[in-house]
Amino acid sequence: MGRIALRVEGLGKQFPLRNTGPSYDTLGDAIVRFAKAPLAFLRPKQPAGRARSFWALRDVTFEVRRGEAVGVIGRNGAGKSTLLKILSGVTAPTEGTAAIWGALGALLEVGTGFHLELTGRENVYLNGAILGMKRAEVARRFDEIIAFAGVERFVDTPAKHYSSGMLMRLAFAVAAQLDTDVLVVDEALAVGDVEFQRKCLQKMEQVGAVGRTVLFVSHDMAAVTRLCSRAILLDRGSVVADGRASEVVHKYLHGGTAHGAAVREWADVALAPGDTVARLRAVRIVDEEGKPAPEIAVNQSVGIEIDFWNLRPEERTAVSVALHSQEGYCLFYGHDFHAPGWKAGPRPKGVVRSTCRIPRNLLAEGLFTVSVYLHSRGGTESHGSEADAVAFTVVDRSHRDDPLIGSWSGIVRPALDWQITVPP
């Protein structure tokens, strides 16, 4: 932990936004221009308009020590992927420096670093060579890589015939199984199925446990707090927070709106998570009065309110929720199949609201996130989901004479029913 694995100083990346005019003519354009004005054609063209640009990153500075697992979080367009591309050598910075000590394995977009005309086997060796490893080293790990990716049957098939999921599995297996000093993982894990994501997260935990450095970009706050001891929050290309993962995630989730992360709404049905059967309309954390509340007292119940567009009532869409602690552990998973109105028949077409309540005196102090799912046919058919849709903080506002006051160990702190008696 004492040595520096990665150092970024004053890093910036500028991209052209657009150009106001073409810099060349096609043959057809030239002929038309000559026919309209032969003399004007002989004069040189006016130079293209001045291009505008924007800074995807600006003045980014931080260090990562050997063995650290660091999450990089922020909204879409914050500069997360641009940062990882610079660190991985995919693109060059406009200003500043980025230095890495040791070999770096990167998992970015699907197919990055793969030659699609080569077979899976050839790509594994190619990536190993790029990482500076000898052929014998790659050969020693080859069977593990292929088994982890689950592409044994297609190892000698050109990568251009692989599905996006197969490419991603192989790319992650190469990056994680080879002996790189720094592992960089982008949100690309999202393309995999649930089982693959679970395997990847477990592998990343193992990588961090043996002292390798991990830089993890994700929108899954539960995964960030579970895997990373530290997080860096980017906003509009700049570092706005850097510290303990749970604290930085808390700042990210609770900033920006009047109700913080307690409310998530989608105004346009076409852009909302879901499909032709159902789409999410809103998810809210509400207090006992039904008002949005980013903070809930320990001795108050927590309401999770889900609105969704029920587009095809005959499918009988149901709602499920999963509650995660700030460490990334799933506390419970529940669905509204047991709601009194469920057996009454299909829910009406249009916006439907499903609400559940977490009992008072159950959760300990801390940050909690809620993921929401829409599904039908007993949960076997998924129609849409939103990981970490909302978040809330449980706080202790007890009076001094309350026996439940104070910080307790553990994720839950139920008000247990105790009895004190004198045995006969």
Secondary structure, DSSP 8 states (H G I E B T S, - for coil): --SEEEEEEEEEEEEEEE-SS-SS--HHHHHHHHHH-HHHHHS--------EEEEEEEEEEEEEETT-EEEEE-STTSSHHHHHHHHTTSS--SEEEEEE-S-EEEE-STTTT--TTSBHHHHHHHHHHHTT--HHHHHHHHHHHHHHHT-GGGTTSBGGGS-HHHHHHHHHHHHHHS--SEEEE-GGGGGS-HHHHHHHHHHHHHHHHTT-EEEEE-S-HHHHHHH-SEEEEEETTEEEEEEEHHHHHHHHHT-SSTTGGGEEE-S-GGGSSB-SSEEEEEEEEE-TTS-B-SEEETTS-EEEEEEEEES-GGG--EEEEEEEETTS-EEEEEEGGGSTTGGG----SEEEEEEEEE-SS-B-SEEEEEEEEEEETTTTEEEEEEEEEEEEEEE----TT-TT-S--SSSB------------
